[in-house]
Amino acid sequence: AYDCTQDKKILTQAHMAAQLIAVSDKSRLVDGKFTSLAELGFDWISMDDGWQECNCSVRQDLNASKPPCPNLCFGGHCTFHGKDGKPMIRKDRFPDMKLLVNQGHELGLKVGSYLNTCICMEAGKSPTHYEQDVQWMQDNGFDEVKVDACGNAHNLTLWAELFNKTGKPIRIENCHNSWPDFNTGYCPMNFYRTGGDIDASIGSIIGESYSTVDASDLPNPRSGPGCWGYPDMSEVGNFAPGPNQLNQERSHWGLWCTISSPLILGFDMNNTATMDRVWPIITNTDALAVSKAWAGHPGTLIKVYQAVNQGFQIAQGECDGSPATRGWHFADGNFIAPMIDGMSELHCVDANGNAPCPPPTTRSSDLQCGKPLSKCPTKPSSNWTYVNKTIQWSNGNPKDKPQCLGAFPKNFDTSKGYFTRQAAQVKMQGCATLAAMPKGSSCTTARPGVGVRGQQLVSSARDSNKTCGVTLDACCAACDGDATCTAYLWRKHETHMPAGCTRGNSYCWLLASFDGTHAAGQHGGTFGSKPGMKLEMEPMSSQSYGTFNFTDKAELRTSEGKCLTAAPINGVHLWAKPLSEASTAIFLLNTMSAAQNLSFPLTDVPSFPGTKHQCLPRKCMARNVWLQKDIAIISDHIPFEFKPYESVFLILRQLKTQIVTI
């Protein structure tokens, strides 16, 4: 995939032809044998955006000989189809598309194209061209298509029906148009994007991997053979040089293998230096075996361990009288936390920061997320106060209204659909919104980094006072107050101009319904819903998410009967995938920029439906995937030391006979 905003990376026929040669090259060794990437299964070469001829000049594809595309193509004025409805090819970049496809076929490869494009997007009132696009694919001999979601051609069922009528098998990659039907599993595509647009950073990798949990951590997973959910392509080969490059790229690859993500190489395979560097990672046959294995489950996040001496957060816990819940106090403008193990000095609540917040899982549903605790400033520029049972924070600017701390319960129910999955959170909210917030409010389920497709707006969404330039608080409150609103999507910077709003300002989508929801990373918004919830519309001051009772033990008790607690932030993540009845892949990832230690208990090895795997001391072997070395398990705990962003990748195999040590 090439970034078409840079001339040196613009997609061309020459670039594509070079990739065909690169995957067929057998000059490198795999397990002692000269092997090509194609022989390992990397035998599909697909283009992304930039092959098409646009009728105008657009930001990602400037052309001085054409008029500028109005409104960056959002209004329906752009097209890459001719008067006959057929796609137009940029002949300066792709002089002979069919020849390129034939070259791939001669090498035994499959070749794919890209439709419903984002460059020169046919959005707004633009017509669709399903039939012409399918015929164009057939005429050029393509084997695969990535259907993006920037244009209007979102109907995957129609795409599948038209391709099936041709009689030629076509692999369909669905990028952000829809997910499989939650109840039936109906899936008119071969794989579908769960995440947003990825980038070569560990934060992006971790965030996009979370998006797969909605599809995999279910009683009936909606990711499997013939219908794989995937977070996005691989960025192995694209990470910046530095001391953590190897660990980051290896962890990224291992995680994608563990969650059964289709492995899509996203670097220039014709770059010899890059290929030599990542070759041991992408050709690791143990990792590829984990990726290919199918034992009834695609792999998922299992649990998250607390970090060791590397950061703290304010969370919710039981009112058990423990030191972590006692000793909250306010002094000199600071909101000071109790001292807990690992703290060498006082820590205060940081209103501006956010601690890492993974999604809850069926095996670890009590995950806690909150505002970070950091060393207390001696001269804080802001001010924390306890006023009328609320915890208020002011930023020091008298023109700005204070924010209040809220303690929200988890919202987690895998029977309700894909996106009812939010950890219990302690976060900031507008004081007025928080005080008036009804139980079950859509504000409590706010989930950042989510996008919506096929949105149907409620009538009040045409009221610019409720939608244009409003805050997140005002957006979710507007949804709560409208009986026809089932969900909202708030974007801080909206690129469209809905309801006559100014592009670039914040916008509130009040939704009566929508066709699909997906994790969209940096391009998404903040999503909240109230399906199946009965809103109690009267403000309940005694039961507000923002009221706290200050006890004589210096506890802060929430309206849900919990106590605010000082706790470590979330640290090492455990992911797992069943490989057979007697083996399981375990992937432990240090998501932090600091070293971590973990004594991994064998009791945390999960069981999956249809498997009987038990890993017991002296009856279990571990294959270290990165070291490609077998290790005997002789204890019920395995100690690990993790460097920043490092991972441990194990294949645990149950033995029929006991290990005997001498």
FIPA-694630 format. One record per residue (C-alpha): residue number from 1; residue in three letters; x, y, z. Coordinates in steps of 0.05 Angstrom, whole numbers. Layout:
N
(NUM,'ALA',(X,Y,Z))
...
//
This chain:
662
(1,'ALA',(0,0,0))
(2,'TYR',(29,67,-19))
(3,'ASP',(18,136,10))
(4,'CYS',(-3,176,-51))
(5,'THR',(12,243,-19))
(6,'GLN',(86,231,-32))
(7,'ASP',(113,230,-103))
(8,'LYS',(164,176,-88))
(9,'LYS',(109,129,-63))
(10,'ILE',(56,142,-115))
(11,'LEU',(27,76,-139))
(12,'THR',(50,57,-209))
(13,'GLN',(52,-4,-253))
(14,'ALA',(127,-5,-245))
(15,'HIS',(120,-8,-169))
(16,'MET',(69,-64,-174))
(17,'ALA',(112,-104,-222))
(18,'ALA',(171,-98,-174))
(19,'GLN',(129,-127,-118))
(20,'LEU',(110,-186,-162))
(21,'ILE',(184,-201,-172))
(22,'ALA',(200,-190,-98))
(23,'VAL',(152,-242,-71))
(24,'SER',(176,-292,-123))
(25,'ASP',(249,-283,-106))
(26,'LYS',(283,-345,-76))
(27,'SER',(350,-316,-57))
(28,'ARG',(338,-318,19))
(29,'LEU',(335,-376,67))
(30,'VAL',(277,-400,110))
(31,'ASP',(295,-456,158))
(32,'GLY',(357,-471,117))
(33,'LYS',(322,-475,49))
(34,'PHE',(319,-422,-6))
(35,'THR',(247,-400,-4))
(36,'SER',(204,-344,-34))
(37,'LEU',(150,-305,2))
(38,'ALA',(100,-333,-48))
(39,'GLU',(117,-404,-25))
(40,'LEU',(101,-383,46))
(41,'GLY',(32,-359,26))
(42,'PHE',(45,-287,8))
(43,'ASP',(21,-298,-63))
(44,'TRP',(-31,-243,-70))
(45,'ILE',(-8,-175,-94))
(46,'SER',(-60,-120,-89))
(47,'MET',(-59,-47,-105))
(48,'ASP',(-89,8,-63))
(49,'ASP',(-111,78,-82))
(50,'GLY',(-81,121,-138))
(51,'TRP',(-90,79,-202))
(52,'GLN',(-152,117,-225))
(53,'GLU',(-160,178,-269))
(54,'CYS',(-201,233,-235))
(55,'ASN',(-242,285,-271))
(56,'CYS',(-212,340,-227))
(57,'SER',(-151,356,-185))
(58,'VAL',(-157,335,-112))
(59,'ARG',(-112,344,-51))
(60,'GLN',(-82,274,-52))
(61,'ASP',(-72,275,-127))
(62,'LEU',(-59,345,-152))
(63,'ASN',(-61,357,-227))
(64,'ALA',(-50,428,-252))
(65,'SER',(-82,412,-319))
(66,'LYS',(-151,400,-286))
(67,'PRO',(-198,444,-246))
(68,'PRO',(-196,434,-170))
(69,'CYS',(-244,384,-142))
(70,'PRO',(-299,422,-104))
(71,'ASN',(-302,410,-29))
(72,'LEU',(-249,356,-33))
(73,'CYS',(-300,311,-68))
(74,'PHE',(-348,308,-9))
(75,'GLY',(-405,340,-47))
(76,'GLY',(-411,290,-104))
(77,'HIS',(-374,328,-159))
(78,'CYS',(-317,278,-169))
(79,'THR',(-314,215,-211))
(80,'PHE',(-263,166,-239))
(81,'HIS',(-315,136,-286))
(82,'GLY',(-324,158,-358))
(83,'LYS',(-389,175,-393))
(84,'ASP',(-398,100,-408))
(85,'GLY',(-394,85,-333))
(86,'LYS',(-328,48,-338))
(87,'PRO',(-269,63,-292))
(88,'MET',(-216,109,-322))
(89,'ILE',(-143,88,-312))
(90,'ARG',(-86,137,-305))
(91,'LYS',(-46,115,-365))
(92,'ASP',(16,154,-342))
(93,'ARG',(19,108,-281))
(94,'PHE',(-13,44,-309))
(95,'PRO',(-1,42,-384))
(96,'ASP',(-26,-31,-389))
(97,'MET',(-66,-56,-330))
(98,'LYS',(-83,-123,-362))
(99,'LEU',(-10,-136,-377))
(100,'LEU',(7,-125,-304))
(101,'VAL',(-46,-175,-282))
(102,'ASN',(-21,-226,-333))
(103,'GLN',(50,-218,-308))
(104,'GLY',(26,-236,-238))
(105,'HIS',(-11,-297,-264))
(106,'GLU',(50,-321,-302))
(107,'LEU',(88,-321,-236))
(108,'GLY',(32,-361,-203))
(109,'LEU',(7,-301,-164))
(110,'LYS',(-62,-270,-153))
(111,'VAL',(-70,-196,-168))
(112,'GLY',(-121,-149,-135))
(113,'SER',(-149,-80,-147))
(114,'TYR',(-183,-26,-106))
(115,'LEU',(-253,5,-114))
(116,'ASN',(-301,54,-80))
(117,'THR',(-239,97,-75))
(118,'CYS',(-219,152,-27))
(119,'ILE',(-177,192,-76))
(120,'CYS',(-229,221,-123))
(121,'MET',(-284,195,-78))
(122,'GLU',(-352,189,-110))
(123,'ALA',(-389,214,-49))
(124,'GLY',(-449,258,-37))
(125,'LYS',(-499,251,-95))
(126,'SER',(-452,214,-140))
(127,'PRO',(-482,153,-176))
(128,'THR',(-455,83,-164))
(129,'HIS',(-425,38,-217))
(130,'TYR',(-428,-32,-188))
(131,'GLU',(-440,-69,-253))
(132,'GLN',(-388,-30,-293))
(133,'ASP',(-336,-39,-238))
(134,'VAL',(-348,-114,-235))
(135,'GLN',(-342,-119,-311))
(136,'TRP',(-277,-78,-309))
(137,'MET',(-249,-127,-258))
(138,'GLN',(-267,-185,-304))
(139,'ASP',(-239,-152,-366))
(140,'ASN',(-172,-142,-332))
(141,'GLY',(-169,-211,-300))
(142,'PHE',(-165,-188,-227))
(143,'ASP',(-172,-240,-172))
(144,'GLU',(-186,-195,-112))
(145,'VAL',(-216,-128,-95))
(146,'LYS',(-211,-82,-35))
(147,'VAL',(-277,-44,-30))
(148,'ASP',(-264,19,9))
(149,'ALA',(-319,62,40))
(150,'CYS',(-305,133,14))
(151,'GLY',(-353,129,-44))
(152,'ASN',(-426,110,-44))
(153,'ALA',(-419,36,-63))
(154,'HIS',(-427,7,7))
(155,'ASN',(-473,-52,-11))
(156,'LEU',(-428,-113,0))
(157,'THR',(-485,-161,-13))
(158,'LEU',(-494,-131,-83))
(159,'TRP',(-419,-133,-95))
(160,'ALA',(-417,-207,-77))
(161,'GLU',(-478,-224,-119))
(162,'LEU',(-450,-190,-181))
(163,'PHE',(-381,-222,-174))
(164,'ASN',(-413,-290,-163))
(165,'LYS',(-453,-283,-226))
(166,'THR',(-389,-278,-267))
(167,'GLY',(-369,-349,-247))
(168,'LYS',(-299,-328,-228))
(169,'PRO',(-280,-331,-154))
(170,'ILE',(-262,-261,-129))
(171,'ARG',(-235,-248,-59))
(172,'ILE',(-271,-188,-28))
(173,'GLU',(-237,-145,24))
(174,'ASN',(-287,-100,58))
(175,'CYS',(-257,-36,86))
(176,'HIS',(-306,-2,134))
(177,'ASN',(-371,-15,97))
(178,'SER',(-403,-63,147))
(179,'TRP',(-391,-122,193))
(180,'PRO',(-422,-192,189))
(181,'ASP',(-493,-197,215))
(182,'PHE',(-485,-203,290))
(183,'ASN',(-541,-252,300))
(184,'THR',(-535,-297,238))
(185,'GLY',(-462,-288,218))
(186,'TYR',(-482,-272,146))
(187,'CYS',(-418,-246,113))
(188,'PRO',(-416,-226,40))
(189,'MET',(-340,-215,41))
(190,'ASN',(-277,-255,55))
(191,'PHE',(-248,-207,106))
(192,'TYR',(-269,-142,136))
(193,'ARG',(-235,-84,171))
(194,'THR',(-248,-79,245))
(195,'GLY',(-198,-23,256))
(196,'GLY',(-182,45,228))
(197,'ASP',(-124,66,185))
(198,'ILE',(-61,41,218))
(199,'ASP',(7,74,223))
(200,'ALA',(76,50,242))
(201,'SER',(72,64,317))
(202,'ILE',(62,17,375))
(203,'GLY',(3,59,400))
(204,'SER',(-33,49,334))
(205,'ILE',(-17,-25,333))
(206,'ILE',(-46,-36,403))
(207,'GLY',(-107,8,390))
(208,'GLU',(-124,-27,325))
(209,'SER',(-115,-96,357))
(210,'TYR',(-168,-77,408))
(211,'SER',(-218,-69,351))
(212,'THR',(-215,-144,336))
(213,'VAL',(-240,-161,406))
(214,'ASP',(-311,-141,388))
(215,'ALA',(-311,-194,333))
(216,'SER',(-272,-249,369))
(217,'ASP',(-290,-246,443))
(218,'LEU',(-361,-271,432))
(219,'PRO',(-400,-335,446))
(220,'ASN',(-401,-343,370))
(221,'PRO',(-340,-307,343))
(222,'ARG',(-353,-268,279))
(223,'SER',(-282,-277,252))
(224,'GLY',(-264,-344,221))
(225,'PRO',(-251,-381,156))
(226,'GLY',(-284,-345,98))
(227,'CYS',(-299,-283,140))
(228,'TRP',(-238,-257,176))
(229,'GLY',(-240,-194,217))
(230,'TYR',(-174,-156,213))
(231,'PRO',(-148,-92,244))
(232,'ASP',(-111,-68,182))
(233,'MET',(-49,-86,143))
(234,'SER',(19,-99,175))
(235,'GLU',(67,-41,186))
(236,'VAL',(127,-87,196))
(237,'GLY',(182,-55,155))
(238,'ASN',(157,15,165))
(239,'PHE',(176,29,238))
(240,'ALA',(227,84,250))
(241,'PRO',(298,63,268))
(242,'GLY',(315,63,341))
(243,'PRO',(328,19,401))
(244,'ASN',(256,-8,402))
(245,'GLN',(247,-21,328))
(246,'LEU',(258,-96,331))
(247,'ASN',(214,-107,391))
(248,'GLN',(158,-64,363))
(249,'GLU',(158,-97,294))
(250,'ARG',(164,-167,323))
(251,'SER',(109,-154,374))
(252,'HIS',(65,-126,318))
(253,'TRP',(75,-188,275))
(254,'GLY',(64,-237,332))
(255,'LEU',(0,-202,353))
(256,'TRP',(-28,-204,283))
(257,'CYS',(-12,-279,279))
(258,'THR',(-45,-292,346))
(259,'ILE',(-111,-258,326))
(260,'SER',(-114,-292,258))
(261,'SER',(-109,-226,221))
(262,'PRO',(-97,-234,146))
(263,'LEU',(-23,-218,139))
(264,'ILE',(-17,-161,89))
(265,'LEU',(54,-136,79))
(266,'GLY',(53,-60,74))
(267,'PHE',(126,-42,59))
(268,'ASP',(164,-37,-7))
(269,'MET',(187,-109,-15))
(270,'ASN',(235,-86,-70))
(271,'ASN',(276,-49,-17))
(272,'THR',(333,-98,-3))
(273,'ALA',(355,-68,63))
(274,'THR',(285,-69,92))
(275,'MET',(271,-139,67))
(276,'ASP',(336,-165,97))
(277,'ARG',(318,-132,164))
(278,'VAL',(248,-159,171))
(279,'TRP',(259,-226,136))
(280,'PRO',(269,-265,202))
(281,'ILE',(204,-236,228))
(282,'ILE',(157,-246,169))
(283,'THR',(184,-315,151))
(284,'ASN',(183,-344,222))
(285,'THR',(149,-410,207))
(286,'ASP',(126,-420,279))
(287,'ALA',(90,-353,277))
(288,'LEU',(60,-368,209))
(289,'ALA',(36,-435,234))
(290,'VAL',(-1,-400,291))
(291,'SER',(-32,-352,240))
(292,'LYS',(-56,-409,195))
(293,'ALA',(-82,-455,250))
(294,'TRP',(-157,-462,260))
(295,'ALA',(-186,-497,320))
(296,'GLY',(-253,-461,325))
(297,'HIS',(-231,-393,350))
(298,'PRO',(-191,-336,318))
(299,'GLY',(-154,-315,381))
(300,'THR',(-169,-256,426))
(301,'LEU',(-149,-213,485))
(302,'ILE',(-155,-253,549))
(303,'LYS',(-134,-207,605))
(304,'VAL',(-90,-148,624))
(305,'TYR',(-41,-149,683))
(306,'GLN',(-27,-89,726))
(307,'ALA',(38,-53,711))
(308,'VAL',(95,-61,760))
(309,'ASN',(122,5,789))
(310,'GLN',(110,42,724))
(311,'GLY',(50,87,731))
(312,'PHE',(-14,95,771))
(313,'GLN',(-86,115,759))
(314,'ILE',(-149,132,796))
(315,'ALA',(-198,74,790))
(316,'GLN',(-259,44,823))
(317,'GLY',(-255,-12,874))
(318,'GLU',(-288,-44,933))
(319,'CYS',(-297,-3,996))
(320,'ASP',(-256,-52,1036))
(321,'GLY',(-218,-3,1079))
(322,'SER',(-152,-18,1044))
(323,'PRO',(-97,35,1043))
(324,'ALA',(-110,46,968))
(325,'THR',(-180,74,983))
(326,'ARG',(-164,116,1044))
(327,'GLY',(-128,183,1048))
(328,'TRP',(-156,223,989))
(329,'HIS',(-149,297,1003))
(330,'PHE',(-145,365,972))
(331,'ALA',(-88,414,986))
(332,'ASP',(-57,474,950))
(333,'GLY',(-101,462,888))
(334,'ASN',(-81,389,882))
(335,'PHE',(-124,327,888))
(336,'ILE',(-78,280,925))
(337,'ALA',(-82,204,923))
(338,'PRO',(-69,152,977))
(339,'MET',(2,124,979))
(340,'ILE',(7,53,953))
(341,'ASP',(63,4,940))
(342,'GLY',(111,30,887))
(343,'MET',(100,104,904))
(344,'SER',(160,138,934))
(345,'GLU',(125,206,939))
(346,'LEU',(56,236,936))
(347,'HIS',(17,230,872))
(348,'CYS',(-40,274,846))
(349,'VAL',(-95,265,796))
(350,'ASP',(-77,291,726))
(351,'ALA',(-140,320,695))
(352,'ASN',(-109,327,626))
(353,'GLY',(-79,258,618))
(354,'ASN',(-109,191,602))
(355,'ALA',(-85,124,627))
(356,'PRO',(-85,64,578))
(357,'CYS',(-155,34,572))
(358,'PRO',(-161,-36,541))
(359,'PRO',(-230,-66,529))
(360,'PRO',(-261,-114,580))
(361,'THR',(-265,-187,559))
(362,'THR',(-308,-246,579))
(363,'ARG',(-250,-273,620))
(364,'SER',(-232,-206,651))
(365,'SER',(-294,-163,652))
(366,'ASP',(-275,-121,713))
(367,'LEU',(-221,-80,678))
(368,'GLN',(-211,-11,707))
(369,'CYS',(-191,53,672))
(370,'GLY',(-182,122,700))
(371,'LYS',(-144,188,700))
(372,'PRO',(-69,180,711))
(373,'LEU',(-36,196,777))
(374,'SER',(30,234,772))
(375,'LYS',(78,269,818))
(376,'CYS',(44,328,851))
(377,'PRO',(63,396,823))
(378,'THR',(89,446,874))
(379,'LYS',(54,505,840))
(380,'PRO',(-5,477,802))
(381,'SER',(-35,523,749))
(382,'SER',(-102,490,758))
(383,'ASN',(-146,478,819))
(384,'TRP',(-182,417,847))
(385,'THR',(-238,426,898))
(386,'TYR',(-292,385,933))
(387,'VAL',(-358,423,926))
(388,'ASN',(-428,397,944))
(389,'LYS',(-406,324,938))
(390,'THR',(-374,337,870))
(391,'ILE',(-300,337,852))
(392,'GLN',(-287,398,809))
(393,'TRP',(-226,418,768))
(394,'SER',(-213,488,740))
(395,'ASN',(-158,501,689))
(396,'GLY',(-143,571,716))
(397,'ASN',(-179,608,661))
(398,'PRO',(-239,645,691))
(399,'LYS',(-274,643,623))
(400,'ASP',(-276,567,624))
(401,'LYS',(-327,528,664))
(402,'PRO',(-301,476,713))
(403,'GLN',(-300,402,696))
(404,'CYS',(-323,348,744))
(405,'LEU',(-297,278,758))
(406,'GLY',(-346,222,742))
(407,'ALA',(-343,148,761))
(408,'PHE',(-378,107,707))
(409,'PRO',(-394,33,713))
(410,'LYS',(-373,-17,659))
(411,'ASN',(-419,-26,600))
(412,'PHE',(-406,-97,576))
(413,'ASP',(-455,-146,546))
(414,'THR',(-436,-191,488))
(415,'SER',(-509,-208,474))
(416,'LYS',(-526,-137,453))
(417,'GLY',(-482,-130,393))
(418,'TYR',(-411,-114,373))
(419,'PHE',(-399,-50,411))
(420,'THR',(-428,-58,481))
(421,'ARG',(-358,-63,510))
(422,'GLN',(-331,-7,554))
(423,'ALA',(-289,-15,617))
(424,'ALA',(-309,20,682))
(425,'GLN',(-279,89,677))
(426,'VAL',(-262,149,720))
(427,'LYS',(-261,209,673))
(428,'MET',(-276,283,667))
(429,'GLN',(-343,310,645))
(430,'GLY',(-377,378,644))
(431,'CYS',(-406,390,713))
(432,'ALA',(-475,410,688))
(433,'THR',(-480,350,641))
(434,'LEU',(-457,303,695))
(435,'ALA',(-506,329,747))
(436,'ALA',(-565,321,699))
(437,'MET',(-542,255,668))
(438,'PRO',(-595,201,673))
(439,'LYS',(-580,129,690))
(440,'GLY',(-563,91,626))
(441,'SER',(-544,155,591))
(442,'SER',(-509,148,524))
(443,'CYS',(-456,194,555))
(444,'THR',(-433,137,600))
(445,'THR',(-418,91,541))
(446,'ALA',(-374,141,503))
(447,'ARG',(-322,103,463))
(448,'PRO',(-268,141,425))
(449,'GLY',(-240,121,357))
(450,'VAL',(-304,94,326))
(451,'GLY',(-337,108,259))
(452,'VAL',(-407,97,233))
(453,'ARG',(-432,78,164))
(454,'GLY',(-501,86,132))
(455,'GLN',(-524,135,185))
(456,'GLN',(-597,154,188))
(457,'LEU',(-606,219,226))
(458,'VAL',(-661,238,274))
(459,'SER',(-703,298,256))
(460,'SER',(-671,342,309))
(461,'ALA',(-603,331,275))
(462,'ARG',(-624,385,227))
(463,'ASP',(-624,435,284))
(464,'SER',(-555,467,278))
(465,'ASN',(-558,491,350))
(466,'LYS',(-556,419,372))
(467,'THR',(-504,394,322))
(468,'CYS',(-457,448,297))
(469,'GLY',(-396,466,339))
(470,'VAL',(-422,432,402))
(471,'THR',(-383,397,456))
(472,'LEU',(-384,322,468))
(473,'ASP',(-425,335,531))
(474,'ALA',(-477,373,492))
(475,'CYS',(-479,319,438))
(476,'CYS',(-494,260,484))
(477,'ALA',(-542,302,524))
(478,'ALA',(-580,318,460))
(479,'CYS',(-585,244,444))
(480,'ASP',(-610,228,515))
(481,'GLY',(-664,281,507))
(482,'ASP',(-690,255,440))
(483,'ALA',(-733,193,441))
(484,'THR',(-717,176,369))
(485,'CYS',(-641,179,380))
(486,'THR',(-610,110,390))
(487,'ALA',(-537,132,386))
(488,'TYR',(-492,191,372))
(489,'LEU',(-424,202,339))
(490,'TRP',(-385,265,358))
(491,'ARG',(-326,288,318))
(492,'LYS',(-280,344,342))
(493,'HIS',(-262,361,270))
(494,'GLU',(-316,341,219))
(495,'THR',(-291,340,147))
(496,'HIS',(-361,338,117))
(497,'MET',(-410,397,120))
(498,'PRO',(-474,365,146))
(499,'ALA',(-534,407,165))
(500,'GLY',(-501,469,138))
(501,'CYS',(-445,468,190))
(502,'THR',(-376,494,175))
(503,'ARG',(-326,440,156))
(504,'GLY',(-270,430,206))
(505,'ASN',(-311,447,268))
(506,'SER',(-340,397,317))
(507,'TYR',(-404,363,296))
(508,'CYS',(-455,318,330))
(509,'TRP',(-488,262,290))
(510,'LEU',(-553,243,324))
(511,'LEU',(-571,174,297))
(512,'ALA',(-638,140,291))
(513,'SER',(-602,80,259))
(514,'PHE',(-539,61,223))
(515,'ASP',(-515,4,179))
(516,'GLY',(-448,-10,210))
(517,'THR',(-400,11,263))
(518,'HIS',(-325,3,262))
(519,'ALA',(-264,24,300))
(520,'ALA',(-235,80,258))
(521,'GLY',(-175,102,298))
(522,'GLN',(-154,174,288))
(523,'HIS',(-207,183,233))
(524,'GLY',(-264,163,278))
(525,'GLY',(-304,200,330))
(526,'THR',(-332,188,399))
(527,'PHE',(-390,139,395))
(528,'GLY',(-444,127,447))
(529,'SER',(-509,88,445))
(530,'LYS',(-569,72,487))
(531,'PRO',(-597,8,456))
(532,'GLY',(-639,-32,505))
(533,'MET',(-630,21,559))
(534,'LYS',(-688,53,595))
(535,'LEU',(-669,125,609))
(536,'GLU',(-692,155,674))
(537,'MET',(-699,226,649))
(538,'GLU',(-704,261,716))
(539,'PRO',(-638,285,744))
(540,'MET',(-618,244,805))
(541,'SER',(-571,285,847))
(542,'SER',(-566,231,900))
(543,'GLN',(-548,178,848))
(544,'SER',(-506,220,800))
(545,'TYR',(-444,190,768))
(546,'GLY',(-410,253,792))
(547,'THR',(-427,253,866))
(548,'PHE',(-380,225,919))
(549,'ASN',(-389,217,993))
(550,'PHE',(-327,237,1032))
(551,'THR',(-323,190,1093))
(552,'ASP',(-287,200,1158))
(553,'LYS',(-235,151,1132))
(554,'ALA',(-220,198,1074))
(555,'GLU',(-254,150,1026))
(556,'LEU',(-292,176,965))
(557,'ARG',(-353,132,955))
(558,'THR',(-388,132,888))
(559,'SER',(-463,129,875))
(560,'GLU',(-454,57,852))
(561,'GLY',(-426,36,920))
(562,'LYS',(-354,34,898))
(563,'CYS',(-295,72,926))
(564,'LEU',(-243,112,887))
(565,'THR',(-177,76,893))
(566,'ALA',(-105,88,873))
(567,'ALA',(-83,31,828))
(568,'PRO',(-27,13,779))
(569,'ILE',(-42,28,706))
(570,'ASN',(-55,-29,658))
(571,'GLY',(8,-64,635))
(572,'VAL',(25,-130,601))
(573,'HIS',(-30,-159,557))
(574,'LEU',(-46,-233,549))
(575,'TRP',(-73,-255,482))
(576,'ALA',(-86,-328,464))
(577,'LYS',(-109,-373,406))
(578,'PRO',(-126,-447,406))
(579,'LEU',(-85,-487,356))
(580,'SER',(-111,-557,368))
(581,'GLU',(-142,-599,422))
(582,'ALA',(-75,-603,457))
(583,'SER',(-40,-537,441))
(584,'THR',(-51,-463,451))
(585,'ALA',(-13,-401,428))
(586,'ILE',(2,-351,484))
(587,'PHE',(23,-280,467))
(588,'LEU',(46,-234,523))
(589,'LEU',(58,-162,503))
(590,'ASN',(89,-106,543))
(591,'THR',(52,-45,517))
(592,'MET',(94,3,557))
(593,'SER',(157,45,542))
(594,'ALA',(187,18,607))
(595,'ALA',(212,-52,625))
(596,'GLN',(164,-99,661))
(597,'ASN',(168,-164,700))
(598,'LEU',(114,-217,702))
(599,'SER',(108,-284,736))
(600,'PHE',(59,-316,688))
(601,'PRO',(13,-367,722))
(602,'LEU',(-5,-428,681))
(603,'THR',(-75,-422,709))
(604,'ASP',(-84,-362,663))
(605,'VAL',(-77,-405,601))
(606,'PRO',(-149,-402,575))
(607,'SER',(-193,-458,551))
(608,'PHE',(-234,-451,487))
(609,'PRO',(-296,-489,464))
(610,'GLY',(-277,-555,432))
(611,'THR',(-208,-558,463))
(612,'LYS',(-183,-599,522))
(613,'HIS',(-116,-566,531))
(614,'GLN',(-87,-562,600))
(615,'CYS',(-17,-537,613))
(616,'LEU',(8,-568,678))
(617,'PRO',(79,-570,706))
(618,'ARG',(119,-628,677))
(619,'LYS',(62,-645,630))
(620,'CYS',(71,-586,582))
(621,'MET',(123,-561,533))
(622,'ALA',(131,-490,509))
(623,'ARG',(157,-471,440))
(624,'ASN',(188,-402,443))
(625,'VAL',(168,-374,375))
(626,'TRP',(219,-318,373))
(627,'LEU',(277,-362,395))
(628,'GLN',(249,-423,357))
(629,'LYS',(268,-465,418))
(630,'ASP',(230,-515,460))
(631,'ILE',(226,-505,536))
(632,'ALA',(202,-554,588))
(633,'ILE',(150,-527,637))
(634,'ILE',(168,-551,706))
(635,'SER',(134,-497,750))
(636,'ASP',(64,-469,756))
(637,'HIS',(92,-399,742))
(638,'ILE',(138,-377,687))
(639,'PRO',(180,-314,701))
(640,'PHE',(189,-264,645))
(641,'GLU',(228,-199,638))
(642,'PHE',(203,-152,584))
(643,'LYS',(240,-96,551))
(644,'PRO',(198,-37,526))
(645,'TYR',(146,-62,476))
(646,'GLU',(176,-132,478))
(647,'SER',(133,-194,471))
(648,'VAL',(137,-267,491))
(649,'PHE',(106,-314,440))
(650,'LEU',(95,-386,462))
(651,'ILE',(62,-448,434))
(652,'LEU',(41,-490,494))
(653,'ARG',(33,-564,479))
(654,'GLN',(3,-615,526))
(655,'LEU',(45,-679,534))
(656,'LYS',(21,-750,542))
(657,'THR',(79,-769,587))
(658,'GLN',(108,-731,645))
(659,'ILE',(174,-694,640))
(660,'VAL',(228,-725,683))
(661,'THR',(285,-681,706))
(662,'ILE',(352,-708,729))
//
